[in-house]
Amino acid sequence: MHKIFICRSCADVDAAPAGPDLAARLRARLSTSAEFGMIEVVDSRCMLSCGKPIAVSLTCPGKMSYLFADVDAATDLGNLVTLIRLYRDSPGGAINDARPVGRLRHCLLGRLPT
């Protein structure tokens, strides 16, 4: 099972957290296609990237894990779907060409080995 964690507490100063809304929109988007049946979107506790909300991570047993920060709830939904597809389709989790994920390739904080 592939899991996408989205921080539920990330927020800009004096703003409400945008992570829960992004998670709900991503779940709705993924639910429209059977190809994403083995993807779980999880509202997560803080991932300690508070200075760059919203934090998103991807993980799956036997694959590298990724952590992104500064994900934009208003503009990155399509990029997240593309990222999820690339991650799901990569045997070990390695995404060698990140250009298809747009600005998210600049939001990567780290990749953890399996």
N, C-alpha and C positions, 0 to 999 in steps of 0.2 A: 504494500500500500504506500503510495506517494502521499506525503503530507506537506501542506503549505501552511505555515504559521504566519499569522498577521497580528502584530501587536495591538492589543485592545486599549492601551493607555497612551500611545504616542499622540502628541498634540503640540501644535505651535503654541507659543505663549498666549495666554488669554483666549484660547480656542478650545472647543470641545474635541475629544478624541475622534479622529476620522477613520481609524482602523476598523471598528465594528461595521461601519457602512461599507467600506471597501470589501471586507470579508463577505458581507451579505451580497453585494453586487457580483463578486467573483463566483460565489456559490451559484447564484442564479444563472450567470453566463455559462458556467461549466455544465450545469444541469440540462442545458438545451442540446447537448451532444453526447451520444453514447461513448464516444472516444475518451471521455474524461470520467468514466465510471469508477475507476480505481484511484481517483484523486480525492483527498479529504482536505477541506479548508478548515483550519482550526483557529479560533480566537485565542491568542496567546497572552501569557503574562509578559511583563516587560522584558525586552531583549537588550537593554542597556545601550541603546543608540538614541537616547532622548534628544540630543542636539540636532538630529536629522530625522524627524518623523516622516514617514511611517516605516517601521522595520518589518521586513518580510524574510522568512527563511524557507528553504526547501530541503526536505530530507526523505530518504527511503533506505531501508535496510540494504546493505551491500553497495551503496552508492555514496559518492562524495556529497557533502551537504554544503549549502550556500547561505550566506547572510547578506542581505541588501538593506540599505537605509536611504532615506530621502525619496521614498517611493511616493509619487503624487497620486492621491486618490482620484483627482479630477481627470487626469490625462493618461495614466499608466495601465488602465484595465486591459486594453488590447495587448500591450507589451507583456503584461503578466501572463496572459493566455498563451502567447507565443513562447515565453520562457518556460512555462509548465510543459508545453508540448515538446520543446527541445530537451528538457530534463527527462521527461518520461521516456523519450525515444533513445536516450543515450544509455548504452549498456552499463557503464560504470559511473554515470553521472557527470562525466566531463563534457562541458560545453566549450568547444574549441573556437567556434566562430560566433561571437555574441552580437554581431551587427544586427541580426534580425530582431533583437529585443529593444532596439531603439535606445533611448536615454538610460534605460536600466543598466546597460553595460557600464555606465559611469557611476552607478550606485552600489556596486559590489564592494562589500567590506571584507569578505573573506570566503575562502573555499576550504572546507575541512576534509581530510582524507577519510576513507571508510574505516 
